Amino acid sequence: MSGPPSVSVNGALLPLDGVRVHTSLLDLIRSHGLTGAKEGCAEGECGACSVLVLRPDGERSQWLALNSCLVPAAAFDGQEVMTAEGLGSPDRLHPVQREMAERGGSQCGYCTPGFVCSMAAEYYRADGGTFDLHAVSGNLCRCTGYRPIRDAALALGAPEHGDPLAARTSALAPGPSTTRVAADDGLFVRPATLDEALSLLAADPDAVAVAGSTDWGVEVNLHGRRARSVVAVDRLAELRVAEVADDAITVGAALTLTEVEAVLAGRLPLLDEVWPQFASRLIRNGATVGGNLGTASPIGDLAPALLALEASLVLVSSRGEREVPLSEYFTGYRRTVLEGDELIRTVRVPVPPSPLVAFHKVAKRRIDDISSVAVAFAVDLVDGIVRKARIGLGGVAATPLRALATEAALEGEPWTPRTVAHAADVLAAEGTPIDDVRASAAYRQAMLRNALVRFGVERGGLDPGVRAS
């Protein structure tokens, strides 16, 4: 899109010139009178701020639902966004809006526009097929209750012939715009190439590289973080590659988790267990692989699984590239070997993966919650002997880590209840768990121990009577 920076919202162009660097897409659309989307939690958990954005899908496009409270408005230069107001009007309701109204899916209405946008994204994706209720796993309702909302979702059929939003998906979504938005609080830049992005980061050590902004947006909203220079890297073609080879699978750091799931298509079964438990679809539609690892959170769900898969990272700067095993990447709480002018370029996972895998996440909610403990297993058995064991842990130390002592206790041993019980006790002593608002150290230790016992029974074929000592 040529001309001054702007974003198309419900078919109308909203100017971005002079918009402050840390103005969210939510604040921008609300400032123009589109107040259906709300700020509830400001951290991507409630979904009241959900909007639709058009994104490429092969030779076509798809409507994806995102948390508008987390993303910088300037990041949507040249993009097409749809809010609940754009879906329908009081005298001409969209099918999702109509079903929600007729089936009593709204009471106070605060969360309703967000639900409608998430449901509309699934409505167009399913195209008359089975509606996946996980589409609204990131939308919370505190007064209606979920049954009428579920009923409305399951009553939806296929889009009608001539539906303009369905028709829009038959053509490509806008490509990324090269963007420069200057304001009184700083500068937002979307460079055209990776080399340009690396030059910007090298020239300004304080610049912040932003991809899906699902973590940075929380820092901005809740912790008051600000940066004079923001460099958007989420649409750089060099960071959006994907390759499936005989010896490894390589995915670009700027691919979203939703895109990675589609690219892998079941080739890494361990990650297939991670995706449904990783936040919500709203988050996965925006969060990137590189962003998740770049934040270095000790409670991120992706790192334990990638540790168990023996992943490595290709890091790039204007000085060149280097490959670092993920097990050597984390150096301390929210600290890594990544230099200030480096980006994660790709994640590389060797194949074939171990055949016996599982991902156990312990949290207060089954969906859309932060881990208290996360454990990823990848085990090779040959004639009843553990040939290789890789175990990734999250939530039990200042960094994600490999359970090296437990791996050593398993490898070379027969896969028996006794071996697993002994290794489970070793696993309980891994890391340095602490007491915090999510769980006590003792609880975390118990969950580690039980995770291996459960893995042995559910995936390893051991007698259900096995117990850790």
C-alpha positions, 0 to 999 in steps of 0.5 A: 500500500503506497502513501502515508502509513495507514491501516484499513479498519472495516474498509476505512483507512485510519492514518498512522502518521504521528501515532505514538510508538506504543499505541496499541491497535485497540487504542487506535480503533477505540479512538475512532469511535469503534468501541466494541472491542474492550480492554479487559485484562491488557495481557491477552487472556480475556479476549475482550479486545479481539479483532479480525485481521486478514493474513495470507494463506497460500494463494488465498487469505484467511481471517485470523482473530488477534488480541488488539490490546497487545499489538502496536497499531503501527504494525498494521500499516497496509493491513486489513482489520475488521472489528465487530462493528464491521461484521454487521449492524443492528438492522443487518446482523452477521450470522455469528451476531444473530446466533449469539442474540437469538440463543442468549449468548450475551448479558452485560455484553462486555465480552461479546464483541470479542467472542463474535470476532473469534467465532467469526474467524472460525466460521470462515475457517470451518466454512460449514464444517465442524466448529472448533470450540478452541477458537474461543478458548481465549475469550472469557465470559463472566456473566452469561455462562458458556452454554448459550455461547457454545450453542450459538457457535455450533448452530453456525452453518456455512457462509452464505453465497455472496458473503463479502468477508468470505469472498475476500479470502479468495484473493491474497491479503496485503503483503507487509509494508515498509513502515516508518512512523515517527512520533513524539515518543519515538520511532516505529520501523518495519524494515524491508529486509533482514539486513536492514533490520540488523543494521538498525539493531547494530546502530541503536543498542536500545532498540527493541525488536518486536514480532507478535508482541504477545510478551512485549505488549504485556510489558508495555501495558502492565509494566510501563515499558517503553522504547524510543525505537521499535523494529518490527521483524515479524513479516521479514521474509528471511525469518519466515522460511520453513524446510523439511529435510531428511536430517532436520526440520527448520522453521523461521523465527517469525513464523507464528505458532499457528503457522508452525503447526500447519507447516509441521503437519504432525511431523513432530508429535511432541509439539502436537501435544504442546499447541492445544495447551499453549495459551489460546488461539488468539495468542498463537495467531500472533506469537512467534517461535523466535519471540517466545524463545527470545523472551527467555521466560522460565515458564514458557511452554515451547522451550521444554519441548524443544529442549527434549527435541534437541533443537538448536537456534541459528542466531544472526547479526550484521557480523554473520551467523552462529548456531547454538544448541538450545540447551546452551542458549539460556544463561539466567533468568530472562537472559540468553547468549543472544547479543543486543544486535542479534536475532534468532533466525531459525530453529532447527530440530533433528529428525527423526524424533524419538518415538515415545513422547509426551508433554505434561503441563500443570496449571490452574486452568486446562486452557489459556494459563501459565504453567506451574510446571511443564515437562516434555519427554522424548524417549527411544526404546530398543528391545526394552532398553532406554537407548536415549532419553531427553527431558525438558523442564519449565517452571522449576528453575530460573531458566528452562533446562534439560533434566540431565541427571534423570536422563542419565538415570534412564539411559542404558537401563531396562524400561521397567517400573523399578527404573522409572520409579528410581528416575522419578525420584531423581527428576523430583530433585532436578532444578531449583523450584521455588514457592510462588503464587502459582505453586509451592516448591514441594508441589512442583517437586511432586509434579515432576516425580508424578510426571515421569510415573504418568509417562511410564504408564500412559505412554511407556506401557508400564503397569499402572501400579508403578509408583515413585518411592 
